[in-house]
Amino acid sequence: MKKLIYSAAVILTLSLAACSNEESYSPQEILNQAMQETSELDSFYGEYKMTMDDGTEILSKQWEKNGKTRVEMVDSTGEESIAVNDGKTLTSYSKTMNEAIIFELGPDVENLVRPTLKEQALRTLEQIKNSHDITIGEEEKIAGHETYHLIAKAKKQNTLIGDIEVWVDKKTWMTLKTITASGDMKITTEFTKFEPNGKIDDSKFTLDIPEDANVKTESFQPIEQLTKQEAVEKLGSFLIFP
């Protein structure tokens, strides 16, 4: 069931960062300029691979359209899973285990507006601007698309957020490759295919679960916002980070 929850979480968030290679400007100035030239991304289909230092590999296919998402994954052990967010429910199904977990999003969650790609890029840069030295790398083609390349090196060792490299499509601001290093773990995620604003049938966001599958239904609620003091009262002393 943990793997089902993990695969569901994959399609809830999208972390981004970006930049360019004009050395006469700061990364922030280039970021602001580049954002003025990007186009809207209403839908996309992509294929990508996540590779970890321990040899684990996950191959994924992803469809996204108007806030709806479908992700199909297979890992290096051959385990297959599918996660679908149709706007009302978030369903994760393991073909290998024949188990599914369905999160009922509810009206409060349905009405939440996910930040745009540009907003997420700015937030990521804001989070690391003081803890990392940010430089501009060489532009590359990833999955056939021209990208901006941002390199963020942590100023201190053994930090919670380690070194990060990000390659972002110039036209749509979609992150096409990331390399993250934290502690002894290094994770690389790279798109091998990226097709923006293509036609995707709505049936792709329907998941048919076998009748003999073990199904669990949960209610998904927005995370409660707490002040620092309220969090301490509930949890006791703990490590605080952005």
One Martini backbone bead per residue (centre of mass of N, CA, C, O) as a GRO file, in nm:
protein
  242
    1MET     BB    1   0.054   0.065  -0.016
    2LYS     BB    2   0.295   0.262  -0.022
    3LYS     BB    3   0.330   0.257  -0.334
    4LEU     BB    4   0.055   0.377  -0.396
    5ILE     BB    5   0.097   0.646  -0.250
    6TYR     BB    6   0.347   0.731  -0.408
    7SER     BB    7   0.219   0.733  -0.695
    8ALA     BB    8   0.010   0.947  -0.622
    9ALA     BB    9   0.213   1.176  -0.540
   10VAL     BB   10   0.346   1.227  -0.815
   11ILE     BB   11   0.067   1.387  -0.930
   12LEU     BB   12   0.057   1.642  -0.720
   13THR     BB   13   0.352   1.731  -0.808
   14LEU     BB   14   0.576   2.011  -0.937
   15SER     BB   15   0.913   2.068  -0.962
   16LEU     BB   16   1.079   2.383  -1.027
   17ALA     BB   17   1.335   2.525  -1.251
   18ALA     BB   18   1.530   2.814  -1.393
   19CYS     BB   19   1.721   2.926  -1.698
   20SER     BB   20   2.027   3.057  -1.847
   21ASN     BB   21   2.338   3.170  -2.052
   22GLU     BB   22   2.358   3.479  -1.976
   23GLU     BB   23   2.635   3.623  -1.818
   24SER     BB   24   2.529   3.935  -1.798
   25TYR     BB   25   2.325   3.794  -1.609
   26SER     BB   26   2.126   3.701  -1.379
   27PRO     BB   27   1.927   3.443  -1.305
   28GLN     BB   28   1.681   3.624  -1.236
   29GLU     BB   29   1.682   3.797  -1.498
   30ILE     BB   30   1.653   3.559  -1.692
   31LEU     BB   31   1.396   3.443  -1.579
   32ASN     BB   32   1.215   3.690  -1.633
   33GLN     BB   33   1.264   3.701  -1.941
   34ALA     BB   34   1.183   3.409  -2.023
   35MET     BB   35   0.883   3.418  -1.920
   36GLN     BB   36   0.782   3.617  -2.153
   37GLU     BB   37   0.831   3.366  -2.385
   38THR     BB   38   0.620   3.180  -2.293
   39SER     BB   39   0.389   2.921  -2.317
   40GLU     BB   40   0.113   2.754  -2.291
   41LEU     BB   41   0.021   2.452  -2.092
   42ASP     BB   42  -0.254   2.240  -2.142
   43SER     BB   43  -0.086   1.986  -2.254
   44PHE     BB   44   0.063   1.643  -2.216
   45TYR     BB   45   0.319   1.411  -2.329
   46GLY     BB   46   0.529   1.171  -2.143
   47GLU     BB   47   0.868   1.032  -2.112
   48TYR     BB   48   1.041   0.885  -1.823
   49LYS     BB   49   1.345   0.859  -1.614
   50MET     BB   50   1.434   0.714  -1.299
   51THR     BB   51   1.752   0.742  -1.124
   52MET     BB   52   1.940   0.559  -0.887
   53ASP     BB   53   2.221   0.468  -0.708
   54ASP     BB   54   2.095   0.171  -0.630
   55GLY     BB   55   1.956   0.095  -0.935
   56THR     BB   56   1.698   0.229  -0.953
   57GLU     BB   57   1.416   0.213  -1.186
   58ILE     BB   58   1.179   0.444  -1.350
   59LEU     BB   59   0.916   0.414  -1.574
   60SER     BB   60   0.731   0.679  -1.748
   61LYS     BB   61   0.391   0.784  -1.814
   62GLN     BB   62   0.238   1.106  -1.918
   63TRP     BB   63  -0.081   1.268  -1.868
   64GLU     BB   64  -0.204   1.610  -1.941
   65LYS     BB   65  -0.532   1.784  -1.868
   66ASN     BB   66  -0.687   2.021  -1.714
   67GLY     BB   67  -0.565   1.885  -1.430
   68LYS     BB   68  -0.536   1.610  -1.550
   69THR     BB   69  -0.395   1.277  -1.456
   70ARG     BB   70  -0.156   1.028  -1.594
   71VAL     BB   71   0.035   0.749  -1.448
   72GLU     BB   72   0.282   0.519  -1.571
   73MET     BB   73   0.457   0.250  -1.395
   74VAL     BB   74   0.794   0.095  -1.400
   75ASP     BB   75   1.017  -0.101  -1.243
   76SER     BB   76   1.310  -0.295  -1.206
   77THR     BB   77   1.109  -0.541  -1.096
   78GLY     BB   78   0.820  -0.503  -1.269
   79GLU     BB   79   0.645  -0.308  -1.130
   80GLU     BB   80   0.305  -0.194  -1.169
   81SER     BB   81   0.151   0.139  -1.211
   82ILE     BB   82  -0.144   0.353  -1.156
   83ALA     BB   83  -0.227   0.710  -1.188
   84VAL     BB   84  -0.537   0.903  -1.125
   85ASN     BB   85  -0.656   1.240  -1.199
   86ASP     BB   86  -1.004   1.365  -1.245
   87GLY     BB   87  -1.073   1.597  -1.003
   88LYS     BB   88  -1.226   1.394  -0.777
   89THR     BB   89  -1.010   1.160  -0.801
   90LEU     BB   90  -0.744   0.952  -0.655
   91THR     BB   91  -0.590   0.682  -0.833
   92SER     BB   92  -0.419   0.378  -0.720
   93TYR     BB   93  -0.269   0.105  -0.917
   94SER     BB   94  -0.160  -0.233  -0.876
   95LYS     BB   95  -0.094  -0.483  -1.085
   96THR     BB   96   0.081  -0.678  -0.920
   97MET     BB   97  -0.121  -0.664  -0.649
   98ASN     BB   98  -0.418  -0.584  -0.696
   99GLU     BB   99  -0.425  -0.273  -0.587
  100ALA     BB  100  -0.628  -0.003  -0.440
  101ILE     BB  101  -0.643   0.362  -0.407
  102ILE     BB  102  -0.898   0.601  -0.305
  103PHE     BB  103  -0.924   0.950  -0.338
  104GLU     BB  104  -1.141   1.180  -0.206
  105LEU     BB  105  -1.127   1.516  -0.259
  106GLY     BB  106  -1.336   1.718  -0.271
  107PRO     BB  107  -1.426   2.052  -0.286
  108ASP     BB  108  -1.173   2.183  -0.157
  109VAL     BB  109  -0.966   2.042  -0.349
  110GLU     BB  110  -1.088   2.105  -0.630
  111ASN     BB  111  -1.047   2.435  -0.584
  112LEU     BB  112  -0.765   2.411  -0.606
  113VAL     BB  113  -0.479   2.597  -0.719
  114ARG     BB  114  -0.226   2.535  -0.907
  115PRO     BB  115   0.060   2.635  -0.972
  116THR     BB  116   0.235   2.754  -1.198
  117LEU     BB  117   0.527   2.704  -1.351
  118LYS     BB  118   0.637   2.986  -1.292
  119GLU     BB  119   0.573   2.992  -0.988
  120GLN     BB  120   0.744   2.743  -0.917
  121ALA     BB  121   1.014   2.854  -1.011
  122LEU     BB  122   1.027   3.094  -0.815
  123ARG     BB  123   1.007   2.932  -0.551
  124THR     BB  124   1.260   2.763  -0.585
  125LEU     BB  125   1.461   2.998  -0.607
  126GLU     BB  126   1.386   3.126  -0.332
  127GLN     BB  127   1.468   2.880  -0.145
  128ILE     BB  128   1.796   2.871  -0.263
  129LYS     BB  129   1.943   3.155  -0.278
  130ASN     BB  130   2.098   3.136   0.017
  131SER     BB  131   2.207   2.816   0.013
  132HIS     BB  132   2.300   2.877  -0.291
  133ASP     BB  133   2.493   2.852  -0.581
  134ILE     BB  134   2.404   3.021  -0.882
  135THR     BB  135   2.425   2.891  -1.212
  136ILE     BB  136   2.504   2.872  -1.564
  137GLY     BB  137   2.451   2.654  -1.809
  138GLU     BB  138   2.438   2.469  -2.073
  139GLU     BB  139   2.261   2.435  -2.339
  140GLU     BB  140   2.004   2.191  -2.422
  141LYS     BB  141   1.878   1.891  -2.556
  142ILE     BB  142   1.557   1.762  -2.453
  143ALA     BB  143   1.363   1.570  -2.625
  144GLY     BB  144   1.408   1.799  -2.864
  145HIS     BB  145   1.449   2.043  -2.655
  146GLU     BB  146   1.508   2.350  -2.564
  147THR     BB  147   1.716   2.460  -2.284
  148TYR     BB  148   1.751   2.549  -1.963
  149HIS     BB  149   2.036   2.588  -1.724
  150LEU     BB  150   2.052   2.502  -1.377
  151ILE     BB  151   2.293   2.561  -1.104
  152ALA     BB  152   2.292   2.428  -0.761
  153LYS     BB  153   2.508   2.495  -0.490
  154ALA     BB  154   2.582   2.407  -0.190
  155LYS     BB  155   2.740   2.578   0.073
  156LYS     BB  156   2.677   2.319   0.242
  157GLN     BB  157   2.713   2.035   0.395
  158ASN     BB  158   2.460   1.828   0.478
  159THR     BB  159   2.199   1.919   0.353
  160LEU     BB  160   1.873   1.892   0.284
  161ILE     BB  161   1.950   2.060   0.025
  162GLY     BB  162   2.122   1.994  -0.236
  163ASP     BB  163   2.225   1.951  -0.529
  164ILE     BB  164   2.113   2.119  -0.841
  165GLU     BB  165   1.969   2.025  -1.162
  166VAL     BB  166   1.813   2.210  -1.441
  167TRP     BB  167   1.592   2.145  -1.725
  168VAL     BB  168   1.414   2.383  -1.938
  169ASP     BB  169   1.175   2.458  -2.140
  170LYS     BB  170   1.150   2.746  -2.323
  171LYS     BB  171   0.835   2.745  -2.407
  172THR     BB  172   0.680   2.591  -2.138
  173TRP     BB  173   0.844   2.532  -1.858
  174MET     BB  174   0.931   2.238  -1.863
  175THR     BB  175   1.062   1.985  -1.688
  176LEU     BB  176   1.317   1.753  -1.836
  177LYS     BB  177   1.553   1.778  -1.610
  178THR     BB  178   1.703   1.615  -1.314
  179ILE     BB  179   1.953   1.674  -1.048
  180THR     BB  180   1.985   1.520  -0.728
  181ALA     BB  181   2.165   1.591  -0.413
  182SER     BB  182   2.147   1.395  -0.099
  183GLY     BB  183   2.394   1.300   0.041
  184ASP     BB  184   2.413   0.967  -0.096
  185MET     BB  185   2.186   1.068  -0.294
  186LYS     BB  186   2.108   1.017  -0.646
  187ILE     BB  187   1.881   1.185  -0.881
  188THR     BB  188   1.750   1.105  -1.210
  189THR     BB  189   1.543   1.300  -1.437
  190GLU     BB  190   1.430   1.204  -1.780
  191PHE     BB  191   1.322   1.295  -2.080
  192THR     BB  192   1.241   1.123  -2.400
  193LYS     BB  193   0.942   1.249  -2.412
  194PHE     BB  194   0.777   1.557  -2.553
  195GLU     BB  195   0.421   1.657  -2.594
  196PRO     BB  196   0.282   1.951  -2.648
  197ASN     BB  197  -0.047   2.024  -2.698
  198GLY     BB  198  -0.202   1.767  -2.735
  199LYS     BB  199  -0.426   1.521  -2.809
  200ILE     BB  200  -0.652   1.417  -2.540
  201ASP     BB  201  -0.845   1.185  -2.425
  202ASP     BB  202  -1.066   1.159  -2.160
  203SER     BB  203  -1.038   0.842  -2.119
  204LYS     BB  204  -0.747   0.852  -1.990
  205PHE     BB  205  -0.899   0.948  -1.697
  206THR     BB  206  -0.976   0.640  -1.679
  207LEU     BB  207  -1.006   0.373  -1.428
  208ASP     BB  208  -1.003   0.025  -1.454
  209ILE     BB  209  -1.093  -0.191  -1.204
  210PRO     BB  210  -1.079  -0.485  -1.101
  211GLU     BB  211  -1.308  -0.681  -0.932
  212ASP     BB  212  -1.064  -0.846  -0.762
  213ALA     BB  213  -0.969  -0.606  -0.620
  214ASN     BB  214  -0.808  -0.432  -0.367
  215VAL     BB  215  -1.006  -0.177  -0.208
  216LYS     BB  216  -0.936   0.162  -0.100
  217THR     BB  217  -1.094   0.433   0.082
  218GLU     BB  218  -1.028   0.786   0.091
  219SER     BB  219  -0.999   1.102   0.250
  220PHE     BB  220  -0.901   1.409   0.110
  221GLN     BB  221  -0.718   1.666   0.276
  222PRO     BB  222  -0.615   1.953   0.342
  223ILE     BB  223  -0.360   2.112   0.470
  224GLU     BB  224  -0.299   2.234   0.768
  225GLN     BB  225  -0.248   2.553   0.884
  226LEU     BB  226   0.037   2.650   1.078
  227THR     BB  227   0.196   2.770   1.321
  228LYS     BB  228   0.479   2.735   1.487
  229GLN     BB  229   0.347   2.713   1.768
  230GLU     BB  230   0.131   2.501   1.697
  231ALA     BB  231   0.333   2.282   1.611
  232VAL     BB  232   0.481   2.255   1.881
  233GLU     BB  233   0.228   2.175   2.049
  234LYS     BB  234   0.179   1.905   1.877
  235LEU     BB  235   0.507   1.795   1.840
  236GLY     BB  236   0.718   1.966   1.943
  237SER     BB  237   1.030   1.949   1.894
  238PHE     BB  238   1.183   2.062   1.576
  239LEU     BB  239   1.274   2.072   1.255
  240ILE     BB  240   1.326   2.369   1.061
  241PHE     BB  241   1.207   2.426   0.720
  242PRO     BB  242   1.116   2.543   0.401
   0.00000   0.00000   0.00000
